[in-house]
């Protein structure tokens, strides 16, 4: 009888093949992740571009940018709105990001009582908007809230909440003043209009309050030094604010406003002083841009262009980019 031999994989050959496949997957995975992040960063840039163009369209219609505080506040006959129930500048540009119907729902609230405006089921403030969400950032806002990844720049000043007015806030958008394009004397290409935030960045989905002393020690509130910022960051938190980037519709810092007091992705968690309500209605806070992109954040400048700014940017340069009227040359960034 003739012996018949069958060819087959040996165990060693099979293990070698598996090892080669594992190596190829290991080499391919980072490349796939890079492609995904590049696509996510591009979508994020497109969102910021759309928001900046909407702001320009609003300016064309009204001859000024909106203030970050919209709605009746009382006591007003038939309304009974308290100040902290007001809405952000984002609400006012909804018609220019193809959300005219949603804007009309906010308009209808002007005759409503305050208790029906905010947290009730079906409130327009709870609507999730794709233009306000970055694909790179997880949806970690508090339950029931839509979350947001973009906030308007109030400038380099650490004045926040109720103190972020036309006098103390030196950026494009503030809570009480309506700035015009001509008010941005540093030039629209040298001034940040909007950048990124990350919902629920730290423990308990909030921003820690720091002691009044570390904020009051800042000599120039418009340009805190690195040493002053380090002192704020290292201070022991006593309480936690729990509305960090929960919604695009509310007008407080950490939700629809940020500042350039510290560089992007500051090594400390954003911090403020005050009492719950306006996200630091005590008045001072360090709320810098933050993103899930590696190495920096996207920003839209007041001229509508979008730039990626590295975490390593010089502190003073970044502060000047937020400050719309400091009269200093920014240079390259």
C-alpha positions as CSV (number, residue, x, y, z in Angstrom):
1,X,0.0,0.0,0.0
2,X,1.2,3.5,-0.9
3,X,1.5,5.9,2.0
4,X,-0.6,9.0,1.6
5,X,0.6,12.2,3.4
6,X,-1.6,15.2,4.0
7,X,-0.1,18.7,4.3
8,X,-1.4,20.7,7.3
9,X,-0.5,23.6,9.5
10,X,1.6,22.7,12.4
11,X,1.0,24.4,15.7
12,X,4.2,26.4,15.3
13,X,3.1,27.8,11.9
14,X,-0.3,28.6,13.3
15,X,1.2,30.5,16.2
16,X,3.5,32.4,13.9
17,X,0.5,33.4,11.7
18,X,-1.5,34.6,14.7
19,X,1.5,36.6,15.9
20,X,1.9,38.3,12.5
21,X,-1.8,39.2,12.5
22,X,-1.5,40.6,16.0
23,X,1.5,42.7,15.0
24,X,-0.4,44.0,11.9
25,X,-3.4,44.9,14.0
26,X,-1.1,46.7,16.5
27,X,0.4,48.7,13.7
28,X,-2.9,49.5,12.0
29,X,-4.9,50.5,15.1
30,X,-3.0,53.7,15.9
31,X,-3.3,54.7,12.2
32,X,-7.1,54.2,12.3
33,X,-7.3,56.1,15.5
34,X,-5.4,59.0,14.0
35,X,-7.7,59.0,11.0
36,X,-10.7,59.1,13.3
37,X,-9.3,61.9,15.4
38,X,-8.5,63.9,12.3
39,X,-12.1,63.5,11.1
40,X,-13.4,64.4,14.5
41,X,-11.2,67.5,14.7
42,X,-12.3,68.6,11.2
43,X,-16.0,68.2,12.3
44,X,-15.2,70.2,15.4
45,X,-13.6,72.9,13.3
46,X,-16.7,73.0,11.0
47,X,-18.9,73.4,14.0
48,X,-16.9,76.3,15.3
49,X,-16.9,77.9,11.8
50,X,-20.6,77.6,11.6
51,X,-21.0,79.2,15.0
52,X,-18.7,82.1,14.1
53,X,-20.5,82.7,10.8
54,X,-23.8,82.7,12.6
55,X,-22.5,85.4,14.9
56,X,-21.4,87.4,11.9
57,X,-24.9,87.0,10.4
58,X,-26.5,88.2,13.6
59,X,-24.1,91.2,13.7
60,X,-25.1,92.0,10.1
61,X,-28.8,92.0,11.1
62,X,-28.5,93.9,14.4
63,X,-25.2,95.9,14.0
64,X,-23.8,94.3,17.2
65,X,-23.0,90.9,18.7
66,X,-25.6,89.6,21.2
67,X,-24.9,89.8,24.9
68,X,-24.9,86.4,26.7
69,X,-28.1,87.1,28.7
70,X,-31.4,86.8,26.9
71,X,-35.0,86.9,28.1
72,X,-37.2,89.0,30.4
73,X,-36.2,89.1,34.0
74,X,-38.4,90.4,36.7
75,X,-40.4,91.1,38.4
76,X,-42.2,91.7,35.1
77,X,-46.0,91.5,34.8
78,X,-47.0,88.1,33.5
79,X,-43.5,86.6,33.6
80,X,-41.8,86.4,37.1
81,X,-38.3,85.6,35.7
82,X,-35.4,85.9,38.0
83,X,-32.1,86.9,36.5
84,X,-30.4,83.5,36.7
85,X,-33.2,82.0,34.5
86,X,-32.0,83.9,31.4
87,X,-30.5,82.2,28.4
88,X,-27.2,82.5,26.5
89,X,-26.1,84.2,23.3
90,X,-26.3,80.8,21.6
91,X,-30.1,81.0,21.8
92,X,-30.1,84.3,19.8
93,X,-28.1,82.8,16.9
94,X,-30.3,79.7,16.5
95,X,-32.0,81.1,13.4
96,X,-28.6,81.3,11.7
97,X,-27.7,77.7,12.4
98,X,-30.9,76.3,10.9
99,X,-32.7,76.2,14.2
100,X,-35.4,78.8,13.6
101,X,-38.2,76.7,14.9
102,X,-36.3,76.0,18.1
103,X,-35.7,79.8,18.5
104,X,-39.4,80.4,18.2
105,X,-39.9,78.1,21.2
106,X,-37.6,80.3,23.2
107,X,-39.5,83.4,22.0
108,X,-42.7,81.8,23.2
109,X,-41.2,81.5,26.7
110,X,-41.1,85.3,27.1
111,X,-44.7,85.2,28.2
112,X,-44.2,82.2,30.4
113,X,-43.5,82.0,34.1
114,X,-39.9,81.2,35.1
115,X,-40.9,77.7,36.4
116,X,-41.8,76.6,32.9
117,X,-38.7,77.8,31.2
118,X,-35.9,75.7,32.2
119,X,-36.0,72.2,33.7
120,X,-39.4,71.1,32.6
121,X,-39.7,68.2,30.2
122,X,-40.0,69.5,26.7
123,X,-38.2,72.7,27.4
124,X,-36.2,73.9,24.4
125,X,-33.2,74.4,26.7
126,X,-32.9,70.6,26.9
127,X,-32.6,70.1,23.1
128,X,-29.4,68.4,22.0
129,X,-27.8,70.2,19.0
130,X,-25.2,68.5,16.8
131,X,-23.6,71.8,16.0
132,X,-22.8,72.2,19.8
133,X,-21.1,68.8,20.2
134,X,-17.6,67.8,19.3
135,X,-17.2,64.1,18.1
136,X,-14.0,63.7,20.2
137,X,-15.7,64.5,23.5
138,X,-17.8,62.1,25.5
139,X,-21.4,63.0,26.5
140,X,-20.9,63.2,30.2
141,X,-23.2,66.1,31.1
142,X,-25.7,65.6,33.9
143,X,-28.7,63.4,33.3
144,X,-31.5,65.2,31.4
145,X,-29.2,67.9,30.0
146,X,-28.0,68.0,26.4
147,X,-24.3,69.0,27.1
148,X,-22.2,71.3,25.1
149,X,-18.6,71.5,23.8
150,X,-18.5,75.1,22.8
151,X,-18.6,78.4,24.8
152,X,-18.1,82.0,23.9
153,X,-15.0,83.9,25.0
154,X,-15.6,86.6,27.6
155,X,-11.9,87.6,27.4
156,X,-8.8,87.2,29.5
157,X,-10.3,88.6,32.6
158,X,-11.1,86.4,35.6
159,X,-14.4,88.3,36.1
160,X,-17.2,85.8,35.6
161,X,-20.9,85.4,36.2
162,X,-22.6,88.6,37.1
163,X,-19.3,90.5,36.9
164,X,-18.7,89.5,33.3
165,X,-20.1,92.8,32.0
166,X,-19.0,95.3,29.4
167,X,-16.6,96.9,31.9
168,X,-14.9,93.9,33.4
169,X,-15.1,91.3,30.7
170,X,-12.7,92.2,27.8
171,X,-13.7,89.7,25.2
172,X,-16.2,89.6,22.3
173,X,-19.1,88.3,24.4
174,X,-20.2,89.3,27.9
175,X,-23.4,89.1,30.0
176,X,-24.4,92.7,29.9
177,X,-22.9,94.5,26.9
178,X,-23.5,94.3,23.1
179,X,-20.2,94.8,21.4
180,X,-19.8,95.8,17.8
181,X,-17.2,94.6,15.3
182,X,-15.5,98.1,15.5
183,X,-15.2,97.7,19.3
184,X,-12.7,94.9,18.7
185,X,-9.7,97.2,18.3
186,X,-7.1,94.5,18.3
187,X,-8.5,93.2,15.1
188,X,-10.9,90.3,14.5
189,X,-8.0,88.1,13.3
190,X,-6.3,88.5,16.7
191,X,-9.3,87.9,19.0
192,X,-10.9,84.6,20.0
193,X,-14.7,84.4,19.7
194,X,-15.5,80.8,20.7
195,X,-13.6,77.7,21.8
196,X,-14.1,74.3,23.4
197,X,-15.2,73.0,26.8
198,X,-15.6,69.4,28.1
199,X,-18.8,68.5,29.9
200,X,-18.3,67.2,33.5
201,X,-14.6,67.4,33.3
202,X,-13.8,66.7,36.9
203,X,-15.1,64.7,39.9
204,X,-18.8,65.0,40.6
205,X,-19.4,66.6,37.2
206,X,-18.5,70.0,38.6
207,X,-16.1,72.9,39.1
208,X,-14.5,73.4,42.5
209,X,-14.9,76.7,44.3
210,X,-11.7,78.1,45.6
211,X,-11.2,80.5,48.5
212,X,-11.8,84.2,48.0
213,X,-8.2,85.0,49.1
214,X,-6.5,83.4,46.1
215,X,-8.6,85.3,43.7
216,X,-8.4,88.6,45.5
217,X,-4.6,88.3,45.5
218,X,-4.5,88.6,41.7
219,X,-3.2,92.1,41.1
220,X,-4.3,92.5,37.5
221,X,-7.5,90.7,37.0
222,X,-7.2,91.0,33.2
223,X,-3.8,89.4,33.1
224,X,-3.2,86.9,36.0
225,X,0.4,85.8,36.2
226,X,1.5,82.1,36.1
227,X,2.3,82.2,39.8
228,X,-1.2,83.6,40.6
229,X,-2.8,81.0,38.5
230,X,-0.8,78.2,40.2
231,X,-1.9,79.5,43.6
232,X,-5.6,79.4,42.5
233,X,-5.2,75.9,41.0
234,X,-3.5,74.5,44.1
235,X,-5.9,76.0,46.6
236,X,-8.1,73.4,48.4
237,X,-11.6,73.3,47.0
238,X,-14.4,73.6,49.5
239,X,-17.5,73.0,47.4
240,X,-18.3,71.8,43.9
241,X,-20.5,73.4,41.3
242,X,-22.5,70.7,39.4
243,X,-23.5,72.4,36.1
244,X,-20.2,72.2,34.2
245,X,-21.1,72.4,30.4
246,X,-24.5,70.8,31.0
247,X,-26.2,73.0,28.4
248,X,-25.6,75.5,25.7
249,X,-28.7,77.5,26.6
250,X,-27.7,78.8,30.0
251,X,-25.6,82.0,30.2
252,X,-23.1,81.2,33.0
253,X,-19.4,80.6,32.8
254,X,-18.6,76.8,32.3
255,X,-21.8,76.4,30.3
256,X,-21.8,79.0,27.5
257,X,-18.9,81.3,28.5
258,X,-15.2,80.7,29.0
259,X,-12.1,82.9,29.5
260,X,-8.5,82.8,28.4
261,X,-7.1,83.6,31.9
262,X,-5.1,80.3,31.7
263,X,-3.8,78.3,28.8
264,X,-5.8,75.6,27.0
265,X,-6.3,72.3,28.9
266,X,-5.0,73.9,32.1
267,X,-3.3,71.3,34.3
268,X,-5.8,72.3,37.1
269,X,-9.5,71.9,36.9
270,X,-11.4,75.1,36.1
271,X,-12.0,77.0,39.3
272,X,-14.2,79.8,40.6
273,X,-15.6,81.6,43.7
274,X,-19.1,82.4,44.7
275,X,-22.4,80.7,45.3
276,X,-24.3,78.2,43.1
277,X,-26.5,79.8,40.5
278,X,-24.5,81.7,37.8
279,X,-21.5,79.5,37.7
280,X,-19.5,81.9,39.9
281,X,-21.9,84.7,40.6
282,X,-19.4,85.8,43.2
283,X,-17.5,87.1,40.3
284,X,-14.1,85.6,39.7
285,X,-13.0,82.4,38.0
286,X,-10.5,80.7,35.8
287,X,-12.5,78.9,33.0
288,X,-10.1,78.2,30.1
289,X,-10.8,76.2,27.0
290,X,-10.6,72.4,27.2
291,X,-10.9,69.7,24.6
292,X,-10.3,66.0,24.1
293,X,-8.0,66.7,21.1
294,X,-4.4,65.8,21.6
295,X,-2.2,68.7,22.4
296,X,-4.6,71.7,22.2
297,X,-8.0,73.1,21.4
298,X,-9.8,74.5,18.4
299,X,-10.8,78.2,18.4
300,X,-12.8,80.3,16.1
301,X,-11.5,83.9,15.8
302,X,-13.7,86.9,15.5
303,X,-13.0,87.1,11.7
304,X,-14.6,83.6,11.3
305,X,-11.4,81.7,10.8
306,X,-10.7,78.5,12.8
307,X,-7.3,77.7,14.3
308,X,-5.8,74.9,16.4
309,X,-4.0,76.4,19.5
310,X,-1.4,74.2,21.3
311,X,-1.5,73.7,25.0
312,X,2.1,75.0,25.1
313,X,1.2,78.5,23.9
314,X,2.7,81.3,25.9
315,X,0.4,82.4,28.7
316,X,0.5,86.2,27.9
317,X,0.0,85.5,24.2
318,X,-3.1,83.4,24.9
319,X,-4.5,86.0,27.3
320,X,-4.0,88.7,24.6
321,X,-5.9,86.6,22.1
322,X,-8.9,86.6,24.4
323,X,-8.6,90.3,25.2
324,X,-10.2,92.3,22.4
325,X,-8.9,95.8,23.2
326,X,-5.5,95.5,25.0
327,X,-3.7,97.2,22.0
328,X,-0.9,94.6,22.0
329,X,0.5,92.8,19.0
330,X,-0.1,89.1,19.4
331,X,2.4,87.9,16.8
332,X,2.5,84.2,15.7
333,X,0.5,81.6,17.6
